[in-house]
Amino acid sequence: MTGRVETPPRLIDARGLKCPWPVLRAARAMRDCSAITLLADDPVALIDVPALARAQGWRVHVREEGCFQRYMLEIAPQPDGR
């Protein structure tokens, strides 16, 4: 049992925070959730958030929202369907 809850993505607003804080907030939230939406405006997050997702095997979608980015992170299903 992982403790992750299957609910709508949790919203994490990390605007105004400099890296590594947006990445740390995302990693902490993903301990308990299967999907999150992260809002961040630090340009370094454009590198760090996708790198975290790759390292953890998560899916990531990034969308520009004016002066910040919206990162949708979710746990990728395992090949055996878990």
N, C-alpha and C positions, 0 to 999 in steps of 0.2 A: 504494500500500500504506500503510495507516494505522498498522500496528503493533499494532492492537487484537487481543486474543485472545478467541475465543469459548469461554468457560468459565463455570462457575457464578459468580454475582455475588461479587465480592471484598467481604469484610466490613471496613469501616472504623469503628473504635470511637473516636469523638471526644467521648465523654462526659467532662465535666469541663473541656472546652476552651471558651473564649469566642470568639464570632465576632470576626474572620473566619476563625478556624482551621478549624472544621468545613467551611466552604465551600471553603477552599483545599485541604484534604485531599481533598474530593470531586472537585474540578476536576483535581487532580493524578492521582488514581486513574483518572478517566475518560479520561485520555490513552492509557492502556494497555488498558483494559477496555471491553467493550460494555455492562456492567451492574455496578453496585455496590449494596451495602446500607450505608447510613451510619447509625450510632447517634449521636444528639446530644441533649443536655439543655439547651442554651442556648436560652431562649425566642426570641431574635433569629433563630435558625436556621429557625424556622417561617416567617419572611419571606424570609430570604436564600437558603436552599436552593431553594425553588420558583422564586425569581427567577433564580437561576443556571440552573436547568433550562430555563426559558422562553427565556432569552437564548441558550442553546446549542442549542435545539431538541430537548431530551431529554424523555422521559416521566418523570414523578415521581409516586409514590404515597407518602402519609404515613400512618403508623399509630401511634397512641398506645400506648405500652408501659409504663404506670404512670408513672414519673417521668422518662421519656425518650421520644423519638420515633424511629421506624424509617423512614428514607427509602429507598425503592427507586428508584434512578435507572437508566435505560437509554436507549441511543441509539435514537431513533425511526427506523424504516426509511424510506428515501427513497421517493418516489412511483414511481420506476423500479425498485424492488425491491432497491436496494443497501443 
